[in-house]
Amino acid sequence: MSQLVDTEIRELARLGLIQDFDERSLQLASYDMRVGRQYAQGGEIRILTNDAPTLRLEPGGFAILTTYESLVMPNNVVARV
């Protein structure tokens, strides 16, 4: 198994692998997904706004985050998110 490089990631995105692809998020051998506005924390769904644009995680805490991008993974590609 080999790691994809930027030209391969760009081509797969063009074919629909990464929906809402942003060229600025493409690195030499990775793609940095952008955090979306909606998240779930402590059993509540919340929205990041201009007035409250950050999310604080306490040690051991967690949140479920959305991303701007969506991935459509073919059977021959593996991703770490």
N, C-alpha and C positions, 0 to 999 in steps of 0.2 A: 504494500500500500504506500502511496506517495502523497505528499501534500500539494495542494493546488497553489499555483502562483497567480499573480495579479491578472495576467492575460487570460488564463483559464477561468478565473472567477468572473472576469468581465464578460467573457463569452457565454458562460452559463447564466449569468444575470440577463444577458440579452435574450437568451432562450427561455427565460421565465423562472429561473432558479430563485432569484431574489426580486421580489416585487417591491416597488418603491426604492429601487437601487439609487444610491447617491455616490457618484464618483469620488467625492471627498472622503468617503469612509473606506475606500479601497486602500489596502496596504500591500507590501511586496508579496506576502503569502497569507493574507487574511482579509477579512472584511469586518469593520467595527460597526455593529448594529447600534442604532440610535434609540435611546430610551423614549418611550411614548409618554403620553400625558396621564394615562390611567394606571392605577396600581391598587392592589389589595394588601391591607396590613391590619392585623388585629381583628380579622373578621369583617372589616369594612372596606368598601370600594371607595377610593378617593381619586381626586383629579389634581394634577399639578397645574397651577395657574401663574399668571404674572405676579400676583400678590404673594403667592406661596410656591415658588419654583423649585424647592428642594425637598428631599426626603431624608430623614435622619434614621439610621439604623443603630440601635443600641447593641452592644456586644452580645452575641448569641441570638439576636433578632433576625427576622427575615421579612421580606415583602415579595409579592409576585408582581412583576413589572410587565407592561406591554412594550412592544417595540413598534417603530414606524414601519419597519420592513416585515414582510412575510416570506417564509422560505417554503419552497416546493422541492423536496429532496428526491432525486431519482434513486433507484436501488443501488447504484454503484458509487454513491457519494456519501460520506459521513461528515457530520459537523459537530463542533463543540460550541455550545451557546452558553 
